[in-house]
Amino acid sequence: MFTSATVKRSFCIAIILISSFISAIASAQMTPNPGQKIALITGSTSGLGREVAFRLSAMDYFVIVHGRNQERGLEVVAQIEDSGLGGARFYAADLGSLQQVRKLGEDIVNDFDRLDVLVNNAGIGSSPARRLVSEDGHELRFQVNYLSHFLLTHQLLPLLQDNAPSRIVNVSSGAQQEIDFDDVMLENGFSGGRAYAQSKLAQILFTIDLAEDLEGTEVLVNALHPATYMDTAMVRNAGATPRATVGEGADGVMQLITEDIGSGNYFVRQRSVRANRQAYDEDARARLWQLSEQLTGLE
Ligand SMILES: NC(=O)c1ccc[n+]([C@@H]2O[C@H](COP(=O)([O-])OP(=O)(O)OC[C@H]3O[C@@H](n4cnc5c(N)ncnc54)[C@H](OP(=O)(O)O)[C@@H]3O)[C@@H](O)[C@H]2O)c1
């Protein structure tokens, strides 16, 4: 005997199964339209990256959403798909694993035939205060915030160059501390703030050298401090009181994607300024580049 409760439950289960099936098919089929511009934003499952993903999809970019958290990543993809503009696909990769970064880069090169914008945004803040080490044995903030993006950018450079004009944006910070080349992995005198600030300055050194390498290619690369204490998980987890919106930070990122702003510069929000003096030390930049090649196996 079927009771009305049993019939209702079976009906609900059937609806859930059908909608999961439809969404599985939909996500499998999300592909850019011919000629559509494509952007990859690392760390777009939350905060600033998520806002930039929405802004670019509203401009009809196909967005490659990245992060570790699949649930939040698929939510961003679903929201973009529901808006009827752009299009999106989620790729999971932990930047604390160079093997996962290599796989991410390879997948993107295999799955897409162009890349117009790369926003290196994923990051860990100054919290937690203790020293953490990546799967590869490197100080974790140095790897996630800087080194993995060094590797990923190199993997994706052919796509960006083939498709120039294109843009690379390195989301750095006003928090910058000189790199001590005798203790890059911060085995002595560690603090979360120092690790964060060192990794963020490393991104700027990289930006300046890469811009020099790319001169004449129409691939422009710039770095920025998006805004101070935006209302994001990073800021809230550090126990700080938010003072800016992700929208304010996204305005700065979008300027570096859409406007004529040169290359190899550091911006605070929408204004080009000088970074920490180590960024202009050619020897320091050469040492960091060489070390990064060694650590990522790019040599
Ligand atoms: N918030 C500010 O006021 C502020 C100020 C200056 C600069 N910034 C910079 O802005 C960028 C975005 O920060 P946010 O404030 O938007 O922080 P957030 O909300 O915490 O977002 C960080 C993003 O990075 C991803 N991520 C973190 N660790 C990762 C890992 N190991 N592998 C892969 N992805 C990882 C997270 O994705 P999953 O959780 O899915 O892994 C998330 O999407 C960062 O580079 C930050 O340094 C922020």
The ligand as an SDF file (V2000), in Angstrom:
LIG
                    3D

 48 52  0  0  0  0  0  0  0  0999 V2000
   40.8420   41.5830    2.2690 N   0  0  0  0  0  0  0  0  0  0  0  0
   41.6480   42.6180    2.1910 C   0  0  0  0  0  0  0  0  0  0  0  0
   41.4160   43.6690    2.7900 O   0  0  0  0  0  0  0  0  0  0  0  0
   42.8650   42.5420    1.3210 C   0  0  0  0  0  0  0  0  0  0  0  0
   43.7670   43.6120    1.3310 C   0  0  0  0  0  0  0  0  0  0  0  0
   44.8880   43.5530    0.5090 C   0  0  0  0  0  0  0  0  0  0  0  0
   45.0750   42.4500   -0.3130 C   0  0  0  0  0  0  0  0  0  0  0  0
   44.1710   41.4220   -0.3010 N   0  0  0  0  0  0  0  0  0  0  0  0
   44.4280   40.2940   -1.1770 C   0  0  0  0  0  0  0  0  0  0  0  0
   43.2500   39.9980   -1.9180 O   0  0  0  0  0  0  0  0  0  0  0  0
   43.2440   38.6150   -2.2800 C   0  0  0  0  0  0  0  0  0  0  0  0
   41.8780   38.0210   -1.9930 C   0  0  0  0  0  0  0  0  0  0  0  0
   41.6830   38.0460   -0.5890 O   0  0  0  0  0  0  0  0  0  0  0  0
   40.2250   38.0780    0.0820 P   0  0  0  0  0  0  0  0  0  0  0  0
   40.2910   39.1320    1.1220 O   0  0  0  0  0  0  0  0  0  0  0  0
   39.1760   38.0990   -0.9630 O   0  0  0  0  0  0  0  0  0  0  0  0
   40.2700   36.6650    0.8570 O   0  0  0  0  0  0  0  0  0  0  0  0
   39.2610   35.4500    0.9630 P   0  0  0  0  0  0  0  0  0  0  0  0
   37.8310   35.8930    0.9340 O   0  0  0  0  0  0  0  0  0  0  0  0
   39.7490   34.6790    2.1300 O   0  0  0  0  0  0  0  0  0  0  0  0
   39.5240   34.6520   -0.3900 O   0  0  0  0  0  0  0  0  0  0  0  0
   40.7150   33.9410   -0.5780 C   0  0  0  0  0  0  0  0  0  0  0  0
   40.5530   33.0520   -1.8040 C   0  0  0  0  0  0  0  0  0  0  0  0
   41.7860   32.3400   -1.9650 O   0  0  0  0  0  0  0  0  0  0  0  0
   41.5150   30.9520   -2.0800 C   0  0  0  0  0  0  0  0  0  0  0  0
   42.5890   30.1850   -1.4520 N   0  0  0  0  0  0  0  0  0  0  0  0
   43.1000   30.3250   -0.2090 C   0  0  0  0  0  0  0  0  0  0  0  0
   44.0340   29.3940    0.0280 N   0  0  0  0  0  0  0  0  0  0  0  0
   44.1280   28.6390   -1.1020 C   0  0  0  0  0  0  0  0  0  0  0  0
   44.9120   27.5180   -1.4820 C   0  0  0  0  0  0  0  0  0  0  0  0
   45.7740   26.9430   -0.6450 N   0  0  0  0  0  0  0  0  0  0  0  0
   44.7400   27.0000   -2.7080 N   0  0  0  0  0  0  0  0  0  0  0  0
   43.8380   27.5460   -3.5630 C   0  0  0  0  0  0  0  0  0  0  0  0
   43.0740   28.5990   -3.2680 N   0  0  0  0  0  0  0  0  0  0  0  0
   43.2060   29.1460   -2.0470 C   0  0  0  0  0  0  0  0  0  0  0  0
   40.1980   30.7430   -1.3520 C   0  0  0  0  0  0  0  0  0  0  0  0
   39.5230   29.6430   -1.9410 O   0  0  0  0  0  0  0  0  0  0  0  0
   39.1230   28.2740   -1.1580 P   0  0  0  0  0  0  0  0  0  0  0  0
   38.6920   28.6750    0.2060 O   0  0  0  0  0  0  0  0  0  0  0  0
   38.0520   27.7010   -2.0210 O   0  0  0  0  0  0  0  0  0  0  0  0
   40.3700   27.4900   -1.2090 O   0  0  0  0  0  0  0  0  0  0  0  0
   39.4410   32.0430   -1.6650 C   0  0  0  0  0  0  0  0  0  0  0  0
   38.7440   31.9260   -2.8740 O   0  0  0  0  0  0  0  0  0  0  0  0
   44.4010   37.9720   -1.5010 C   0  0  0  0  0  0  0  0  0  0  0  0
   45.5040   37.7850   -2.3550 O   0  0  0  0  0  0  0  0  0  0  0  0
   44.7270   38.9990   -0.4490 C   0  0  0  0  0  0  0  0  0  0  0  0
   46.0800   38.9430   -0.0290 O   0  0  0  0  0  0  0  0  0  0  0  0
   43.0910   41.4440    0.5000 C   0  0  0  0  0  0  0  0  0  0  0  0
  1  2  1  0
  2  3  2  0
  2  4  1  0
  4  5  1  0
  4 48  2  0
  5  6  2  0
  6  7  1  0
  7  8  2  0
  8  9  1  0
  8 48  1  0
  9 10  1  0
  9 46  1  0
 10 11  1  0
 11 12  1  0
 11 44  1  0
 12 13  1  0
 13 14  1  0
 14 15  2  0
 14 16  1  0
 14 17  1  0
 17 18  1  0
 18 19  2  0
 18 20  1  0
 18 21  1  0
 21 22  1  0
 22 23  1  0
 23 24  1  0
 23 42  1  0
 24 25  1  0
 25 26  1  0
 25 36  1  0
 26 27  1  0
 26 35  1  0
 27 28  2  0
 28 29  1  0
 29 30  1  0
 29 35  2  0
 30 31  1  0
 30 32  2  0
 32 33  1  0
 33 34  2  0
 34 35  1  0
 36 37  1  0
 36 42  1  0
 37 38  1  0
 38 39  2  0
 38 40  1  0
 38 41  1  0
 42 43  1  0
 44 45  1  0
 44 46  1  0
 46 47  1  0
M  CHG  2   8   1  16  -1
M  END
$$$$
